[in-house]
Amino acid sequence: SIHFSFNEDYEFKYLNVSQYKAITDLDIEGNELTEMGNDWFKDGPTNVRNLFIMTHYSEKL
């Protein structure tokens, strides 16, 4: 879980989750994340079933 850790002063641009092969839930809500690309999940993990990205200003997924 990464909750409310990033904002406009400390931006959250990219997270490589490929090394976390066993995770099933990814919760990154409240981080003013405006864009989330396929490169975040390029090499896995394939087990993620729940992705929580609430309380964002998402412009592009």
C-alpha positions in Angstrom: 0.0 0.0 0.0 1.2 3.5 -0.9 -1.4 5.9 0.5 -1.3 9.7 0.2 2.5 9.7 0.0 3.0 11.9 -3.1 1.7 15.3 -4.2 2.6 18.1 -6.6 5.7 18.9 -4.6 6.9 15.3 -4.5 5.5 13.7 -7.7 4.8 10.1 -8.2 5.7 9.4 -11.9 6.5 5.7 -12.2 6.4 2.6 -10.1 8.0 -0.6 -11.4 6.0 -3.5 -9.8 7.5 -6.2 -11.9 9.7 -7.5 -9.1 6.8 -8.1 -6.8 5.7 -11.4 -8.3 3.5 -12.6 -5.4 1.3 -9.5 -4.9 -2.4 -9.8 -5.6 -3.5 -6.4 -4.5 -1.9 -3.0 -5.3 -3.2 0.0 -3.5 -1.7 3.4 -4.5 -4.7 5.6 -3.7 -4.5 9.3 -3.0 -1.2 10.1 -4.7 -2.2 12.6 -7.3 -1.2 10.2 -10.0 -2.2 11.6 -13.4 -1.0 8.9 -15.7 -0.5 5.2 -15.4 1.0 3.3 -18.4 1.4 -0.3 -19.4 5.1 0.0 -18.6 4.3 -0.2 -14.9 3.3 -3.8 -15.5 5.5 -4.7 -18.4 7.2 -7.7 -16.8 4.5 -8.6 -14.3 3.3 -9.3 -11.8 0.6 -11.4 -13.3 -1.1 -12.2 -10.0 -2.6 -8.7 -9.4 -6.3 -9.0 -9.2 -7.2 -5.7 -7.4 -5.8 -2.3 -8.3 -6.9 0.5 -6.1 -6.2 4.0 -7.6 -9.0 6.0 -5.9 -8.6 9.7 -5.0 -6.4 10.5 -8.0 -6.5 13.0 -10.7 -6.1 10.4 -13.4 -6.0 11.7 -16.9 -4.6 8.6 -18.7 -4.7 4.9 -17.9 
